[in-house]
Amino acid sequence: MAWVWLGLAAVFEVIFALAMKASNGFTKPVPTLVVAVAAGFGLWFLSIAMRTLPVGVAYPVWVGLGAVGAVAFGAILFGEQISPLKIASVAAIVAGVAGLKIASGS
């Protein structure tokens, strides 16, 4: 179940990052509110996952999945460029996240 909580935390991490961009430096009220709510839920779900997962697994996986989601949705929603180097870098993050999942033994 900890991995489900961690997955939810990662979803809110992506929402947080995208809303941060959309808030335009906290000058737009609705995206700014979404930043605060998503950050709160993301940290809450991460803390629940960390009840059983080690911090050396949970936190890097949360950050890694958040980064991958931010790259993907940044391209889709904000038209950010995807270069071959960016794709390779995302692949390295995914490999690292998978390695941490395997290393955790759960």
N, C-alpha and C positions, 0 to 999 in steps of 0.2 A: 504493500500500500504506500510505502514511503516514496516509491518511484512515481506513483500517480500524483502525490502531493508536489513532488519536484517538477513534474510536467506542468501542473497548473501554475506553479510559481514561475516557470519559464514563459508560459503564455502571458502572464501579467508583466513579466520583464519586457517582453516584446511590445506589449501595449504601452507600457511606460515610456520606452524609447521613442516609439512613433508619436505618441502624444507630446513628448518633449519637443520634437521637431515641429509638430503642428502648432505648438503654443507660441512659437516665434519669440522665444526669450521671455516666456510668461506674460506676454502682452495680450493674449487671447484667453478670456475667462474659461470657456468650456474645455478646451484642451488642457489648460492648467489644472482644472479640477480633475480631469481624467488622469493626469500625471500623478497627482496626490493619491487618488483612490487606487490606481494600478500599483503604485509603489507600496502602498500599505498592504494590499492583498498579496502581492508578490513576496514581500518579506514575511508575511504571516504564513503563507504556504511553505516557504523555504524553511522557516523555523520548525514547522510541523514535520517536514521531511527529515530535518536534522535531529529529531528525537531518536531516530534509528540509524540514519546514514552518517558516516563520518564527515566532518567538515571538509577534509581533503578530497572528498568525492563530490559531496552535494554542492558546495559553492562553485567549484570550477565547472561542473556540469550545468548549473544554473546560468552562469555567465556565458558559457559556450553556446548553449541553446539560445540564449537571448541575443548573442552576437549573430548567429546564423539567421535567426528570424528577422533581426533588424536589417541585415544585408538584403535578404530576400524581399521583405515588404517595403524596404526603402526604395528598391528598384521598381516594385509594382506601383506603390502609391505616390512616390515622389519623383519617379523617373531617374533615379540615380543610376549611373553607368555600372555595368558588370563587365569587368575585364577578365581575361584568362588568369591573371595573377590573383584577382579577387576570388575567382572560382577555386583555384588551387588552395588558397588560404582557407576558404570555407571548408573545403574537403579535409584539410589538416585539422581544423577544429572538430569536425564531425568524427574523424578518426580518434582524436584525443578523448572526446566524450564517450565514444564506444569503448575505448580502452579503459577508461575509468569505471564504466559500468561493469565491464568484464572483471576488472581487478577487484571490485567491491565484493564479488562473489554472491550478489543477491539478484 
